[in-house]
Amino acid sequence: MRKLNLLVTFFFICCQTIAGTQDCFEHARNHGDGLGKRVAPLDCPDRIADLAKPKLKRSAQKGSPSLFAHKNMLYHAQAKTNLWAGSNTLLEDLVSIRKSKNELFVLSKKSGILVFLDFLNGNVAPIRQVQIPEIDFAKDIDADEESIYLLQNDHIIVLNREANSKRRVDLQKLEVIKRINLPEAGAKAFAIDSTNSLLYVLFKNRVLKINLVTTQHSIVPVSQDISKKVALEFYDHLIIK
């Protein structure tokens, strides 16, 4: 009887969790339409943080992850009312997120690169959007003061930070500025250290350090006891050391 009660309790909790998560996605889908709640359920940030994949769980500054994205919503955990969701955002099929200066860069399989101001949230349209064929197979995104970097399986492409498919053709700046070939395929994630002009690429159990000026590279070993998931989740911490 006790086992039965435990199973019933567990099932009830699971159902509540699934229903609560679905409420978050439903809210995100209709956010800003004027018909639903203005504020997302308070437990949504925690649910999204738990569900977010490693490259959709990034730090806004050096420290613990504070940006979380999943499916059709993006949260800034340092302010739980900071939600980006709704039809105007174009958030869907998200791959990776990054914060650079006061902008959020979102890589989406469906919408390409979406750029938002980090202080203007809600059901807002991106201030810039980039849609080019090179994005189709991108695995990760990062940006510095001048450029956007996209990680492919065996190379990295560099775009102008101000690239925008929504502008007049002669002002779009969509050309690939540079292609950085990697010495091997199978890159998992990467990060830019713009202060020191360095780029770090994470492979299965090692990190490749590339000088952005000379493109020379060296290997930075990653401890074997660090799982791929942990290495990706805390990649920002790995390169700060």
NORNOR-V950332 format. One record per backbone hydrogen bond with DSSP energy under -0.5 kcal/mol. CO is the residue of the C=O (numbers start at 1). NH is the residue of the N-H. If there is no record, write none. Layout:
co = <CO | CO>
nh = <NH | NH>
This chain:
co = <1 | 2 | 3 | 4 | 5 | 6 | 7 | 8 | 9 | 10 | 11 | 12 | 13 | 14 | 15 | 16 | 17 | 18 | 19 | 20 | 21 | 22 | 23 | 24 | 25 | 26 | 27 | 28 | 30 | 41 | 43 | 44 | 45 | 46 | 47 | 48 | 53 | 54 | 55 | 56 | 58 | 58 | 66 | 66 | 67 | 68 | 70 | 70 | 72 | 73 | 74 | 75 | 75 | 76 | 79 | 81 | 82 | 83 | 83 | 84 | 86 | 86 | 87 | 88 | 92 | 92 | 93 | 96 | 98 | 100 | 102 | 103 | 104 | 104 | 105 | 106 | 106 | 107 | 107 | 108 | 112 | 112 | 113 | 114 | 115 | 115 | 116 | 117 | 119 | 122 | 122 | 128 | 129 | 129 | 130 | 132 | 133 | 135 | 140 | 142 | 146 | 147 | 148 | 149 | 150 | 150 | 151 | 151 | 153 | 153 | 154 | 155 | 156 | 157 | 158 | 158 | 159 | 160 | 164 | 168 | 168 | 169 | 172 | 173 | 175 | 175 | 178 | 179 | 180 | 189 | 191 | 192 | 193 | 193 | 194 | 197 | 197 | 198 | 199 | 200 | 201 | 201 | 202 | 202 | 205 | 206 | 207 | 207 | 208 | 208 | 209 | 210 | 210 | 211 | 216 | 218 | 219 | 220 | 223 | 225 | 227 | 228 | 229 | 230 | 232 | 234 | 234 | 235 | 236 | 237>
nh = <5 | 6 | 7 | 8 | 9 | 10 | 11 | 12 | 13 | 14 | 15 | 16 | 17 | 18 | 19 | 20 | 21 | 22 | 23 | 24 | 25 | 26 | 27 | 28 | 29 | 30 | 31 | 31 | 33 | 44 | 47 | 48 | 49 | 50 | 51 | 52 | 56 | 57 | 97 | 69 | 66 | 67 | 68 | 77 | 58 | 75 | 72 | 73 | 86 | 70 | 84 | 68 | 77 | 79 | 82 | 83 | 76 | 85 | 122 | 74 | 89 | 90 | 90 | 126 | 110 | 111 | 109 | 107 | 105 | 103 | 118 | 100 | 106 | 116 | 98 | 108 | 114 | 95 | 96 | 112 | 108 | 114 | 130 | 106 | 127 | 128 | 104 | 120 | 121 | 85 | 124 | 115 | 165 | 166 | 113 | 135 | 136 | 138 | 151 | 149 | 161 | 144 | 159 | 142 | 152 | 157 | 139 | 140 | 186 | 187 | 182 | 152 | 180 | 150 | 177 | 178 | 148 | 163 | 167 | 171 | 172 | 172 | 164 | 160 | 160 | 177 | 158 | 181 | 156 | 202 | 200 | 194 | 196 | 198 | 197 | 212 | 213 | 193 | 210 | 191 | 203 | 208 | 188 | 189 | 222 | 203 | 209 | 220 | 201 | 210 | 218 | 199 | 212 | 215 | 211 | 209 | 221 | 207 | 226 | 227 | 231 | 232 | 233 | 234 | 235 | 237 | 238 | 239 | 240 | 241>
